């Protein structure tokens, strides 16, 4: 197994977020640890007949001073060339690069910068609108930017062009594990010497009729809380009845510690380990015993060179589905043998809903913040915990002040893909 050099670890030097809890890491973090929810009534389209009428929507700046306005980050003439997920990626990357102070102007530095931005869906809203135009006005009325605006790799493409990043570029499209794998891919590129710096993360903007209708058809979405949206996402709770679809982006800048120090950057946390695996079990459900997830978690721990006893906090993938939550707890129980209330396990999807391909990177940012701040974010809406889950400290309903040395962040996706990341405190 390829492993980072413990004397020169890979570190995070910048982070950026666009989320249902607002734009910016500090805004998101303050609201998250205060127990706030970003889940609201879905006003993107008429949800009549869709079953679920709620979503985790990125607030607009018109309704929230810390909300999103694309003109803050994108030239007005370019906005119409890109779907929402690309806009979110550009905004999150702007914040991450500012914090990292990475704006390479020398060709060698540009060629040493990788851009790996995952997305589970890409631009499905544009695809839906394009079909409507074809049906009502004809194919000749389509914009020439239709295809570039929805291709999943165009978030990475736009970032590369805007910032002159000329190194390796890629886009994992591995459902809800996409951005966690993007972080892992960037880590590997640095370890092999193919890149000195990697801009990694994910973006999603698919709260649209196609995605809501499709997930509802598979009975995956929460439908019992349409009149109480903030209570709908309930990981580990016996009252959960599905996940809440949400949107956003998160981006991290990673590099070796020696590289960061040489240019005066401040390391935020160590990216210590990464593991990934396939369930080879089912299209949409993980193995009930979390077998594939166990492999990913153990590989991440092995790469990090630590024992499971050294993990103090797990940011669980837990989406608020009965089958998925139970499988993850089974996997955690098998990996963290002998652990109980000494292991904190929380799901921040309780506050944000499920950001699909952006979830892994968002939760990586949350894990880094937990290490830096010595505060563990809560699992809100946890009123009647599932018995198996309750063996762990689920950080129920209120943030917990607790210093931990290592955090594990899990991401799992349709197709049986599993990804786990280990972060260490500086």
N, C-alpha and C positions, 0 to 999 in steps of 0.2 A: 504493500500500500504506500502510495506517495504521501509523505508527511511534511509539514512545515518545519523549518529549522527552529527549535525551541530558543536558540540564542538570538534569532532574528525573526520573530513571529510576524504574521500578517495582522495588520491592525486596521480598524475602522477610523477614518479621519474626517468623514463628512456624512451627514444624513439629511434627507429631506422627505417631507410627507405632505400628501393631499388626501384627506380622509373625511368620512362623515362627521368626525369630531373637529373639523376645521383644517385650515392650511397652516403648515409649519409644525415642526416637532414640538416646540414648547407649548403651543396652543393645544395640540392634540394631547400631550402628556398631562398637562394641568387638568384638562377635562376628563381624561381617562381615570386618573387616580382620585378624582372627585366623585367618581361613580356615575358620570353623566352618560347618556345614551345618544347616539347619532341616528337612531332609527325613527323614521317619520312616515307620514302618509305619502305614498308615491304619487306625485303630481306631474310626472314626466309624460303620462298618457292616460287615457281613460281606462281604468282597470276593471271596469264592469265585466263580469264573467270570467275573470282571471283567477279567482280563488284567493290570491294574496294581493292585498292593496297597500302594502307597506314596503319600505326599502331603506337601506342605509345610503342616503344621498349626500354627496358633497354639498355643503351649503353655498349659496351664492353670496357674493360680497354685498349684494343689495339687501340681504336679510341678516347678514352676520359680518361684522367688521373684519373678522378673521376667516371669511369665506373666500371663494374662488372667483376670480375674474380673469379670463384668458389674456386680456390686454395688458395685464400686469407683467406678463412674461413673454408674450408672442406678438410679433408685428401683425397689425390688423389684416393686412393683405394675405397673410399666411393662415389665419385661423380657418378660413373656409376650405383649406387644402387638407385638413386633418380631422379625424374623428376625435371624440372626447378623450379616449384613453391616451392618445398622443399628447393632447394638451396637458393632461394631468402629469404625464411623464416629464414633460418639459419643465413644468413648475416645480416638481419635486427635485429634479436634477439641479435646477438653479440654486435651490437652498443648499443641497448637498455640496455642490462645487464651491459655493461661497464659504461654507464652514471649513471645507478642506483647503480652501485657497489654492485650488488647482485650476489654472487657466493657461495651459501650455502654449507657448508661442514658438519654441524651437522645434524643428522638424523631428528631431530624435525623441523628444518628449511626447509629441503627438503620436508618433508611430509606436510608442511604448504604452499607449493608453488604450485599454480594451473597453468595449461598450457592450454589455450583456443585459438586455432588458426583456424579461419574459411577459407573456400575456396568455391567459387561458382561452380567451375568446377573440380578442382583436376588435375590429370595428363593426360589430353586428348592427348597431343603430344605422350606420350608413348603408349597409347591405339591405336592411329593411326598407329604408327610404328609396333606395335605388330601384327596388322591385316595384314600389308604388308608382314611381315616375314612369317606369316602363309600361305598367298596366294602364295608367291614366293619360300619359302624354306621349309615350313612345320612347324607344331606346335612344333616338337622336337627341333627346333632351337631357341625357345624362351629362354630368360634369366630367371633363377630362381628368379631374383629380379623384374620381370615384375609387378606382383601384388603389392608388397610393394612400388614400385616406383610411382604408380599412385593413390593409395587410398588417398582420401581427408584428412583422419585423420592422415596420416603419417608425415605431417609437424609437428603437435603437438607431434606425437610419437618420431620422431627424436630429437626434442628439449628436451623432457623429458629425453631421454636416454643420450644425450650429456651432459646435465647439472644436471642430477640426481634430477630432479623435480619429487617428488613422491606423490604430492597431486592430487586433482581432475584434470581430463584431458578431453578435449572435442573439438568438431569441428562442429560448425554450418555450414550447407551447404544450406544456404538460399539465393542463388543467390547473387545479388548485395548488400544485407544487411548483408551478412555473418559476416564480420569482425566487423561491428558495434554491431551486436548481441553478438559476442565474447567478446567485451568490456563490454557490459551489463551483460553477464553471469558471467564474472570475478568479476564485481562489486557486484553482488548478493552473490557470494560465500564468499566474504569478509564480507558483511553485516551479513550473517548467521553464521559466525565464522568457516566455513568449510575451509577457507584459510586465511593466513595472507598476502600473496603476490600473485598476479596473473600476469602471463605473457600472454598478450592478443593481438590479432591482426588478420591479414589475409594475404594470399599469393595467387598469381595467375600467371600462366605462359603459358596461353593457346592461344597465337597468332599462331594458327596452322590451317591447312586446314579444320578440322572439325568445329572449332568454327567460323572461318571467313565465311566458306560456309554456315553454319547454320544460323548465324545472317543475312547474306546477303539474304538468302532465305526468311527470315521474313521481309525483307526490313527495317531493323533497322539501318544498317550502312550508314555512309556518303559515297556518290559515286561521288559527283560533284566537288571534290577538289583533285582528284588523282594527278594532276600536281602541286598542291599547298598545300602540306600536313599540313604546319603550320597554314593554314587558315581554316582547315576543321572542327574543333570542335568549334561550335558557339552557346553555350547556350544563350537563351533569345533573340537571333537575328533572324529577319525575314528570313534571308538567311540560317538558319540551315536545314539540310536534313538528319540527322541521327548522331549516335554516332561513335566515333573512338575507335576500340578495342585496349586495351593496357594491360600492365602487370606490375608486381612488388609485393612488400610486405611492410607492415608496422607493427611494434610491439611496444607496450607500456608496461611498468612495472607499476602496480598500487598497492597501499597499504594504510593503514590508516596513517594519519599524525603522530600519536603517535608512530607507528612502524618505520616510516621513521626517525623521530627525534631521537629515541632511538639508531639507528644504524648510525646516522650522515649523512643520505642521504638528498639531496636537493630537496624539492618539486618544481615542475615546474608549476603545475596548479592543481586546484581542479576538480575532476570528480564528478559533483554535481547531475546529474540526467540522467535517462534513461527511455525511453518509447518505447513500441513496440505494434504492432497491425496487424490485417489482414484486407485486403479490402473486402474479400469474394465477389469479383466482376468479375474478368477476369483473365485468365492465364498470360497474358503479359502486360496488360494495367491497370493502376490505375483508380479509379473512377475520372471522369472529375472534380468533385468538391474537390478532394483531401480529401475525408471524412476519409479514414483510416489513411492517413498521419496526419490529424488534431488530431486524437486520440493519436497517438504516440507522437507528439510534446507537446500536453497538458499534457500527463502523465509525460513526461520528466521534464516539468516545475513544475508540482506538486511535483514530487520527490525532485527536487532541492529546493523547498520552495520559489520560486520567481514568480513574475508577468511577463507577456510578455513584459511589458514596460522596464524591466531591461536587456533584451537581446539587445546588441548593434550590433552584427554581426551574420549572418547566412551563414554557408558554405553549399550551396544548393546541393542537389543530382544532379540537372539539368545536363542531359547527352548530350543535343543538339538534342533531338527529339521533334518535335512539340507537340505531345500529352503529353509526360511526363513533359516537361517544363511547359506547360500550367496548368496541374493538380497540380503541386507543387506550382505554383504561386497562384492558387485558394485556396489551403490549407493554405499557408502563409497568404493570405489576410484575411481568416476567423479567424485564430489564432491571428494575430497581428492587431487587429481591431484599426483603428485610426492612424496607423503608415504609414509613407510615406518615404520621403528622410532621415528621422532620423534613419531609419533602413538600415544598409548596408547588402546587399545580393550578394554574388559572387559565381561563379562556377569555381573551379580550374580545373575541367575537360576540360575547354577550353585550358589549357596548357598541360595536361597530357593525355587526352583521358580518356576512362572508364576502370578502372582496375578491374572491376567486383567484385569478392569477397574480393579483397584487398582494394577497394575504401573507404569503411567506416573508416577503421583504418588509411589509408593515410590521409584522410580529417580530422580525429581527431587530428593527429599530426599537420596538417596545422592550425587547430583552436587553439591548444595550443600555437603554435608559434605566431599566431596573438595576443593572449592575452599577451604573454611574451614580444614581441617586440614592441607592440603598432603600428603595421603596418598591414593593411588589404590587402590580395592578390587580384589581379585584375581578372575580367572576360575579357580575351583578345578576339579579333575578334568580338567585339561588335560594329557594325557600324550602325545598324538600329534596335533598340530594339523593342520587342513586347510591345504594348501599356500597357497591364495589368502589365507586369513586370516592366516597366519603372516608376511606382509609387514609387518604392524603389530605394535606391542608389545602383546601380549595380556595382559600383567600376569599371567603364568602362575603360579598356585598360591600366590603370596605377595604381600601388599600392597607397594606401592612408594612410597617417600617422594619426592614430586615436586610442586613448586609450579607450578600452571597458572593462566592468567588467565581462560580461558573453557572451559566444558564443554558438550557437546551430549548430549542425552538423546533416544533414539528410541523410539517406540511404534507398532506396526503391528497391525492387527486384521482379522478376517474381514470380508468385504465389500469389501476393498481399501482400507480407511482407513489413512492414514499421518499421523503427528503427530511433530513435532520441536520441542524446546525448547532454547534457548541460555541458559545462566546465566553471569554474570560475577562475578569476585571483587571484593569491596568494597575 
